[in-house]
């Protein structure tokens, strides 16, 4: 008997409420940067972020849940608070080391008064709010119906973005018109920028669909690819709890090549790196043998097609490969070991965020061990980023941040914080190892988002969702359903 078959039926009467509508709407709008652009243009405020409105509402609702006794949301919140104890310890530790950050910056000539204090305050508030958002999801996504409802809202949104990205590429090839130009906002105002790549003699657009830039779309596409790959087992279980339109289920199961194509058309190095990591993990854990009983397995065909596609990219776009070795972190690391100078790390580099991380790790190795508190990366990287972007950006209006959660955590909490987060992750995932249809896609999304450039909000949301699944299993055990240990023996 399949252990997962024990968890069917038990259908609550009500799925949709304010919390699930808010969560579903939030996940549905995550890939859409155009909402921020429209509202910023209307308000004349370049700092507006739509997702923060929902985060504030979620935090207020979390406070209400905390005060509402004898509700299922309150019970799940208490479960989640116990699970989050290691993360709370990391947060308290980070607050403690933050108190010494100003002195550390002054000693090294890196303190810029209100600018440095602003980084400390904003980063601290941001990660506290993200943690509260994760707790909110963990407390309100308290049934399997709600879990699959919010997950399908995200997948529907990602599929729309995927289709629009393909439309963007086709329209540009046919007319030369970019229907979704790259939009960026700075204190100087709103401006547009389109990027193209010459590939095999054809001028391709680096598509972005409704995301903020190509690498943002690439980050969404590797998340979509993960869920598409596991969609057969995922949908089989989901159909026991929610109604899924047949065309949507079919689309998720057969269009994973389209997702890869859209990701490739972003021409994003970080997106390709993420996909390579995900593909490797999937290959090692799920694809199975390449040759079965002396016959070629379909998995071998899949692998050969992937290698052929990657080879064609390198053959047809040598300038992209050369650019990678000329300005990438590999070239800079090689230059450092040859020249033994800090300047060799960022000479000719076009990636100031990663360069700033390398330079500061070498200059301040203590950071790797203890961290310097909230905003640590931003304060240490600011002068480097400004110098690399050029003198056109005054330091008063410049901003430095890493899109890599691992780097942010390393500079904030050091190895102490990373150890605490790994222990927290083990608590999150240990009970889900018996549910591969749930654990594999969620774990891949969280791990890839942690190690590679990612959407921070989505990362914390998935932490909350994984915690919610743990809470659902714990609650079912308390209500008389079999425990996870019992499932091991079935």
PyMOL commands that set and color helices and strands:
alter all, ss='L'
color gray80, all
select helices_A, chain A and resi 3-6+18-29+34-43+50-67+72-83+85-98+101-107+114-140+144-175+214-229+231-238+246-254+256-265+269-287+298-316+318-327+329-339+343-346+352-363+366-370+376-389+405-432+436-451+456-478+484-489
alter helices_A, ss='H'
color red, helices_A
select strands_A, chain A and resi 182-186+189-193+196-199+202-205+291-292+295-296
alter strands_A, ss='S'
color yellow, strands_A
deselect
rebuild
show_as cartoon
